[in-house]
Amino acid sequence: MTTEPKAAETRGNSAMRSLSRAIGVFEQLQRYDHPQRLNQIAKDCGMSSPTTLRILRVLQDAGLVSQTDKNYRIGPAVLPAARVFLEADPLPRSARPILQQLAQNTGLTASLYSRLGFERVLVERVVGAASLGYELPQGRRLPLTVGAAGKILIAALDEDQLADVLAAAVELKYEAEESTLKKLRERLPAPGEDYAYSEDERATGVVSVAVAVPARTGAVTESIALTAPVHASSREDLVARVPELRHAARRLADLLASTVY
Protein backbone atom coordinates (compact mmCIF):
# COMPACT_ATOMS: atom_id res chain seq x y z
CA MET A 1 0.00 0.00 0.00
CA THR A 2 1.52 3.31 -1.10
CA THR A 3 1.54 6.42 1.06
CA GLU A 4 2.24 8.75 -1.88
CA PRO A 5 -1.37 10.06 -2.24
CA LYS A 6 -1.53 10.82 1.48
CA ALA A 7 1.86 12.56 1.38
CA ALA A 8 0.75 14.62 -1.64
CA GLU A 9 -2.44 15.61 0.19
CA THR A 10 -0.41 16.68 3.23
CA ARG A 11 1.87 18.80 1.06
CA GLY A 12 -1.18 20.33 -0.61
CA ASN A 13 -2.78 21.21 2.73
CA SER A 14 0.48 22.73 3.95
CA ALA A 15 0.75 24.83 0.79
CA MET A 16 -2.81 26.08 1.24
CA ARG A 17 -2.11 27.03 4.86
CA SER A 18 0.99 28.93 3.76
CA LEU A 19 -0.99 30.72 1.06
CA SER A 20 -3.75 31.59 3.52
CA ARG A 21 -1.21 33.02 5.96
CA ALA A 22 0.45 35.08 3.24
CA ILE A 23 -2.90 36.53 2.17
CA GLY A 24 -3.64 37.36 5.80
CA VAL A 25 -0.39 39.27 6.18
CA PHE A 26 -0.96 41.08 2.89
CA GLU A 27 -4.47 42.07 3.96
CA GLN A 28 -3.25 43.29 7.34
CA LEU A 29 -0.70 45.57 5.68
CA GLN A 30 -3.56 47.15 3.74
CA ARG A 31 -5.20 48.25 7.00
CA TYR A 32 -2.26 50.31 8.22
CA ASP A 33 -2.03 54.03 7.60
CA HIS A 34 1.73 53.96 8.16
CA PRO A 35 4.58 51.44 7.74
CA GLN A 36 4.78 48.98 10.61
CA ARG A 37 7.50 46.99 12.33
CA LEU A 38 7.69 43.21 12.15
CA ASN A 39 6.61 42.64 15.76
CA GLN A 40 3.44 44.68 15.34
CA ILE A 41 2.49 42.93 12.09
CA ALA A 42 3.09 39.52 13.68
CA LYS A 43 0.98 40.44 16.70
CA ASP A 44 -1.91 41.72 14.58
CA CYS A 45 -1.79 38.59 12.41
CA GLY A 46 -1.58 36.25 15.41
CA MET A 47 1.63 34.63 14.17
CA SER A 48 5.20 34.35 15.36
CA SER A 49 7.74 36.91 14.20
CA PRO A 50 9.90 34.34 12.34
CA THR A 51 6.89 33.04 10.39
CA THR A 52 5.71 36.56 9.61
CA LEU A 53 9.21 37.54 8.47
CA ARG A 54 9.39 34.61 6.04
CA ILE A 55 6.06 35.63 4.55
CA LEU A 56 7.07 39.28 4.28
CA ARG A 57 10.26 38.30 2.44
CA VAL A 58 8.30 36.25 -0.11
CA LEU A 59 5.86 39.14 -0.63
CA GLN A 60 8.78 41.54 -0.87
CA ASP A 61 10.41 39.44 -3.60
CA ALA A 62 7.16 39.75 -5.57
CA GLY A 63 7.04 43.52 -5.09
CA LEU A 64 3.86 43.30 -3.02
CA VAL A 65 5.68 44.55 0.09
CA SER A 66 8.33 47.24 0.50
CA GLN A 67 10.74 47.71 3.42
CA THR A 68 12.26 50.90 4.77
CA ASP A 69 14.69 50.42 7.63
CA LYS A 70 12.77 48.01 9.88
CA ASN A 71 9.29 49.01 8.70
CA TYR A 72 7.10 47.25 6.13
CA ARG A 73 4.39 48.59 3.86
CA ILE A 74 2.48 47.68 0.68
CA GLY A 75 4.73 47.60 -2.39
CA PRO A 76 4.40 48.93 -5.96
CA ALA A 77 3.32 45.61 -7.47
CA VAL A 78 -0.24 46.32 -6.33
CA LEU A 79 -0.55 49.22 -8.80
CA PRO A 80 -0.82 47.16 -12.02
CA ALA A 81 -3.54 45.02 -10.43
CA ALA A 82 -5.42 48.11 -9.24
CA ARG A 83 -5.19 49.69 -12.69
CA VAL A 84 -6.58 46.59 -14.40
CA PHE A 85 -9.47 46.41 -11.93
CA LEU A 86 -10.41 50.09 -12.21
CA GLU A 87 -10.16 50.17 -15.99
CA ALA A 88 -11.53 46.76 -16.93
CA ASP A 89 -13.88 45.54 -14.20
CA PRO A 90 -17.58 46.25 -14.90
CA LEU A 91 -18.25 47.42 -11.33
CA PRO A 92 -16.17 50.64 -11.25
CA ARG A 93 -16.70 51.31 -14.97
CA SER A 94 -20.49 51.10 -14.65
CA ALA A 95 -20.62 53.00 -11.36
CA ARG A 96 -18.48 55.98 -12.36
CA PRO A 97 -21.05 57.87 -14.51
CA ILE A 98 -23.85 57.03 -12.07
CA LEU A 99 -21.90 58.49 -9.14
CA GLN A 100 -20.96 61.55 -11.21
CA GLN A 101 -24.63 62.24 -11.91
CA LEU A 102 -25.57 61.71 -8.26
CA ALA A 103 -22.89 64.15 -7.08
CA GLN A 104 -23.89 66.71 -9.68
CA ASN A 105 -27.61 66.51 -8.89
CA THR A 106 -27.25 66.56 -5.11
CA GLY A 107 -24.06 68.51 -4.50
CA LEU A 108 -23.04 65.70 -2.13
CA THR A 109 -20.22 63.18 -2.29
CA ALA A 110 -21.34 59.92 -3.92
CA SER A 111 -19.51 56.68 -3.16
CA LEU A 112 -19.64 53.02 -4.08
CA TYR A 113 -18.54 50.36 -1.59
CA SER A 114 -18.06 46.64 -2.03
CA ARG A 115 -18.01 44.01 0.69
CA LEU A 116 -14.78 42.08 1.18
CA GLY A 117 -15.38 39.32 3.71
CA PHE A 118 -15.97 41.06 7.04
CA GLU A 119 -14.97 44.49 5.72
CA ARG A 120 -15.91 46.86 2.93
CA VAL A 121 -13.74 48.76 0.50
CA LEU A 122 -14.21 52.11 -1.24
CA VAL A 123 -14.37 51.28 -4.96
CA GLU A 124 -15.33 54.66 -6.48
CA ARG A 125 -16.01 58.16 -5.15
CA VAL A 126 -17.09 61.42 -6.77
CA VAL A 127 -16.73 64.47 -4.52
CA GLY A 128 -19.66 66.86 -4.43
CA ALA A 129 -19.77 70.62 -3.98
CA ALA A 130 -20.04 70.31 -0.19
CA SER A 131 -16.50 69.45 0.91
CA LEU A 132 -16.14 66.77 3.58
CA GLY A 133 -12.97 68.29 4.95
CA TYR A 134 -11.06 65.02 4.60
CA GLU A 135 -10.10 62.51 1.92
CA LEU A 136 -10.92 58.82 2.03
CA PRO A 137 -8.50 57.03 -0.30
CA GLN A 138 -9.89 54.68 -2.89
CA GLY A 139 -9.28 51.08 -1.84
CA ARG A 140 -9.38 51.79 1.91
CA ARG A 141 -10.60 48.85 4.01
CA LEU A 142 -13.40 49.87 6.37
CA PRO A 143 -15.72 48.19 8.89
CA LEU A 144 -19.15 46.83 8.08
CA THR A 145 -20.49 47.75 11.52
CA VAL A 146 -19.88 51.50 11.32
CA GLY A 147 -21.06 53.97 8.68
CA ALA A 148 -24.21 53.91 6.57
CA ALA A 149 -22.57 52.15 3.61
CA GLY A 150 -21.39 49.31 5.83
CA LYS A 151 -24.51 48.93 7.95
CA ILE A 152 -26.84 48.55 4.96
CA LEU A 153 -24.74 45.59 3.77
CA ILE A 154 -25.36 43.65 7.00
CA ALA A 155 -28.87 44.86 7.83
CA ALA A 156 -30.57 41.71 6.51
CA LEU A 157 -28.21 39.17 8.11
CA ASP A 158 -29.54 36.64 10.61
CA GLU A 159 -28.26 36.50 14.19
CA ASP A 160 -25.54 33.93 13.51
CA GLN A 161 -24.22 35.82 10.49
CA LEU A 162 -24.30 39.11 12.37
CA ALA A 163 -22.48 37.52 15.31
CA ASP A 164 -19.70 36.47 12.92
CA VAL A 165 -19.47 40.03 11.57
CA LEU A 166 -19.28 41.46 15.08
CA ALA A 167 -16.64 38.94 16.18
CA ALA A 168 -14.49 39.84 13.17
CA ALA A 169 -14.95 43.56 13.84
CA VAL A 170 -13.76 43.07 17.42
CA GLU A 171 -10.77 41.02 16.26
CA LEU A 172 -9.85 43.72 13.72
CA LYS A 173 -10.28 46.39 16.43
CA TYR A 174 -13.13 48.12 14.63
CA GLU A 175 -15.35 47.40 17.65
CA ALA A 176 -14.64 47.35 21.37
CA GLU A 177 -14.47 43.97 23.12
CA GLU A 178 -17.58 44.77 25.14
CA SER A 179 -19.67 45.33 21.98
CA THR A 180 -22.87 43.30 21.86
CA LEU A 181 -25.27 42.15 19.16
CA LYS A 182 -28.03 44.14 20.80
CA LYS A 183 -26.10 47.38 20.54
CA LEU A 184 -25.16 46.62 16.95
CA ARG A 185 -28.78 45.88 16.01
CA GLU A 186 -29.77 49.25 17.47
CA ARG A 187 -27.41 50.97 15.02
CA LEU A 188 -28.78 49.11 12.00
CA PRO A 189 -31.81 50.18 9.95
CA ALA A 190 -35.17 49.57 11.57
CA PRO A 191 -37.28 46.70 10.19
CA GLY A 192 -38.85 47.75 6.90
CA GLU A 193 -36.27 50.46 6.15
CA ASP A 194 -34.19 49.90 3.01
CA TYR A 195 -31.61 52.57 3.80
CA ALA A 196 -29.05 53.20 6.54
CA TYR A 197 -28.09 56.51 8.12
CA SER A 198 -25.02 57.47 10.12
CA GLU A 199 -23.84 60.59 11.91
CA ASP A 200 -20.42 61.03 13.54
CA GLU A 201 -19.91 57.27 13.40
CA ARG A 202 -16.75 56.72 11.39
CA ALA A 203 -15.68 60.35 10.95
CA THR A 204 -16.61 63.25 13.20
CA GLY A 205 -18.78 65.93 11.61
CA VAL A 206 -19.94 63.71 8.75
CA VAL A 207 -23.42 62.40 7.94
CA SER A 208 -24.23 59.72 5.40
CA VAL A 209 -27.12 57.76 3.94
CA ALA A 210 -26.77 54.55 1.91
CA VAL A 211 -28.78 51.93 0.07
CA ALA A 212 -27.78 48.48 -1.12
CA VAL A 213 -27.31 47.69 -4.79
CA PRO A 214 -29.85 44.95 -5.61
CA ALA A 215 -28.26 41.55 -6.16
CA ARG A 216 -29.58 39.00 -8.64
CA THR A 217 -28.65 36.11 -6.36
CA GLY A 218 -27.42 35.78 -2.80
CA ALA A 219 -26.68 38.52 -0.31
CA VAL A 220 -25.99 42.09 -1.37
CA THR A 221 -22.32 42.97 -1.74
CA GLU A 222 -22.38 46.62 -2.89
CA SER A 223 -23.84 49.84 -1.53
CA ILE A 224 -24.09 53.43 -2.74
CA ALA A 225 -23.84 56.30 -0.27
CA LEU A 226 -24.29 60.06 -0.19
CA THR A 227 -22.12 61.87 2.35
CA ALA A 228 -22.01 65.49 3.58
CA PRO A 229 -20.66 67.62 6.42
CA VAL A 230 -23.05 67.64 9.35
CA HIS A 231 -23.37 71.42 9.17
CA ALA A 232 -24.47 71.27 5.53
CA SER A 233 -27.13 68.53 5.63
CA SER A 234 -29.58 67.34 8.26
CA ARG A 235 -30.90 63.81 8.58
CA GLU A 236 -34.11 64.94 6.90
CA ASP A 237 -32.13 66.39 3.99
CA LEU A 238 -30.27 63.14 3.41
CA VAL A 239 -33.29 60.86 3.85
CA ALA A 240 -35.07 62.97 1.23
CA ARG A 241 -32.35 61.88 -1.19
CA VAL A 242 -33.04 58.16 -0.67
CA PRO A 243 -35.29 57.87 -3.76
CA GLU A 244 -32.39 59.17 -5.91
CA LEU A 245 -30.08 56.64 -4.26
CA ARG A 246 -32.54 53.82 -4.94
CA HIS A 247 -32.77 54.84 -8.59
CA ALA A 248 -28.96 54.95 -8.90
CA ALA A 249 -28.60 51.55 -7.23
CA ARG A 250 -31.17 49.99 -9.58
CA ARG A 251 -29.43 51.50 -12.60
CA LEU A 252 -26.12 50.05 -11.48
CA ALA A 253 -27.67 46.63 -10.85
CA ASP A 254 -29.24 46.67 -14.33
CA LEU A 255 -25.97 47.64 -15.97
CA LEU A 256 -24.08 44.91 -14.14
CA ALA A 257 -26.74 42.34 -15.07
CA SER A 258 -26.46 43.23 -18.77
CA THR A 259 -22.65 43.20 -18.82
CA VAL A 260 -21.05 40.37 -20.75
CA TYR A 261 -18.14 39.03 -18.72
C-alpha positions, 0 to 999 in steps of 0.5 A: 500500500503506497503512502504517496497520495496521502503525502501529496495531500499533506503537502497540498494542505500545507501549501494552502495554509501557507498561502492563507497566511500570506494573504492574511499578512498582505491584507493586514498591511492594507489596513495600516495608515503607516509602515509597521515593524515586524513585531506589530504585524506579527501580533496583529496577524496572530503569528510568530515573528519568524513566520511573519518575516518569512512571509514578508520576504516572499511578498517583498520578492514579488514587489507586493511589500516594501521595506524601509529600515525596519518598517514594512508597507504595501509595495508597488506591485499592487498598482498594475492590479489596481489599474486593471481592476479600475479600468476593466472591471464592470463594477467601477466602470459602470458605477463611475457615470452614475456616481458623477450624476448623483454628485452633480444633482445633489451637491453631495459626495457619492460613493460606491462600496463593495463588501470584502469578507468582514470588511468593505472597501471604497471602490469609487467616489465622486466628490460633491460641492459640499467638501467633507474636509477630509479625503478617504482614499480609494481602496481603503478597508473599512468596517461593516459595523460603522457607517451607513454604507457598511450597515446597509450591507449587514442589515438583513443578516440573521443572528448567527451571520451578524455575530460572525461580523461582530466577532471579526470587527472586534478582532480587527479592532473596529469594535470594542471587546464589550460590543454586543449584538443588541447594541449593533442591532440598534445601530442598524436600519429599523425593520422595513427600512431599506436605507441606513443613516449614520452621523459622527460614526466613522468620521466626526462631523460627517453624515451619510445615507446609503442603500444596497445595490440589488443583487440578482442572487445571494446577499448584497455585496455593494452599496451606494452612499451620499455623504455630507458635512453635518453642518451642511445637511440634516438627517431629513435632507439626506433621507429625502435623497433616498429615492435618488439613491434607490434609482442609482442603485437599480441603474447600477444593478441593471448595468451589471446584469447586462454586462457580458463578462 
